[in-house]
Amino acid sequence: MYLGVHVPARSFDATIQCMTPRKATPGPKRAASRAKGKKAVRREGQHSPELVIITGMSGSGKASVLKAFEDLGYYCVDNLPIDLIPSFAELALQSGEIRRTALVVDVREGSKLDKLPAILQSVRRSIPTRVVYLEASDPVLLRRFSETRRPHPFGTDAPVKAALQAERSDLRSIRSLADLVIDTSKFNVHELRSLITERFRKQSAEKTILVSCVSFGYRHGVPEDADLVFDVRFLPNPHFVPEFRALTGRHPRVAKYIRSFPQTQEFIDRISDLLVYLLPHYVHEGKSYLTIGFGCTGGQHRSVMIAEEVGQHLRQAGYKVKVVHRDSPK
């Protein structure tokens, strides 16, 4: 279930009362039979109580993340009043049906948001609780606000850029409490939902990291969001072969030419082995994505071919990979 509205305190209290299982008074034999059946159900497939608090910057994708949790079977509430979080947690503990819960808390709460750290500390004593904090770069958030034409929650008295800076400052203490911080600048809606699904569904999260292999040309600058950068300008340049000049590294003939040099395959193997070694450690540290840049002079031949090859190796190792050619002709 998903409630995409602000829930007033009085109505939410009523919701809790309505959703609390009623105490029935059946006959002794029937009651014993029902109790035995309920215990069996809980042993076989019931989830442990869990609370996920989603917070972060306006425009960072909290609604999409909440929808992903709904699809995973969580009971979801958007913009729950801060003071009702303990009651919401108690619902998950006491209800036989509502066990895994997720809620959004953000700057729409105003000054009451200052209570969140203390409430979080209290709630964590009774129920496993995780905080997911979403953010994005200012240019990305500005573009999203421009595209949706929605006002910032702080109002229209100040420019959106100034509102974002104030919001980022107000949320700094809450960000420090997060169990998972996701910069959604690098994700589209589908990739973000996929990440949440893989992180929170009941299975091993060993390889839940999105790897982006980005080819680029040094003459156009190094990608600002690259976590790792490898310079492949030591490889022979197909640009100086007239028949390859108009092609890219994705063309079979160009790829074959680059691959014909022994240092090419050795580089691909060594870098792929290094990344396969590193990625589990990044996952263990809570990293959700890794951007790897491969650069040559113009970003058309060598870097394109290498990004494709390394991306394929990582896919074969079981990782989710997307390959982006920033400067290659379309």
HELIX and SHEET records of a PDB file:
HELIX    1   1 ALA A    9  MET A   19  1                                  11    
HELIX    2   2 PRO A   28  GLY A   45  1                                  18    
HELIX    3   3 LYS A   62  ASP A   71  1                                  10    
HELIX    4   4 ILE A   82  LEU A   84  5                                   3    
HELIX    5   5 ILE A   85  GLN A   94  1                                  10    
HELIX    6   6 VAL A  107  LYS A  115  5                                   9    
HELIX    7   7 LEU A  116  VAL A  123  1                                   8    
HELIX    8   8 ASP A  138  THR A  148  1                                  11    
HELIX    9   9 VAL A  160  ASP A  170  1                                  11    
HELIX   10  10 ARG A  172  ARG A  175  1                                   4    
HELIX   11  11 THR A  184  LYS A  186  5                                   3    
HELIX   12  12 VAL A  189  PHE A  200  1                                  12    
HELIX   13  13 TYR A  218  HIS A  220  5                                   3    
HELIX   14  14 PRO A  238  PHE A  240  5                                   3    
HELIX   15  15 PRO A  242  PHE A  244  5                                   3    
HELIX   16  16 PRO A  252  ARG A  259  1                                   8    
HELIX   17  17 PRO A  262  HIS A  284  1                                  23    
HELIX   18  18 ARG A  302  GLN A  316  1                                  15    
SHEET    1   A 6 TYR A   2  LEU A   3  0                                        
SHEET    2   A 6 TYR A  75  VAL A  77  1                                        
SHEET    3   A 6 ARG A 100  VAL A 104  1                                        
SHEET    4   A 6 GLU A  50  GLY A  56  1                                        
SHEET    5   A 6 THR A 129  GLU A 135  1                                        
SHEET    6   A 6 LEU A 180  ASP A 183  1                                        
SHEET    1   B 4 LEU A 228  ASP A 231  0                                        
SHEET    2   B 4 TYR A 289  CYS A 296  1                                        
SHEET    3   B 4 LEU A 210  GLY A 217  1                                        
SHEET    4   B 4 LYS A 320  HIS A 325  1                                        
END                                                                             
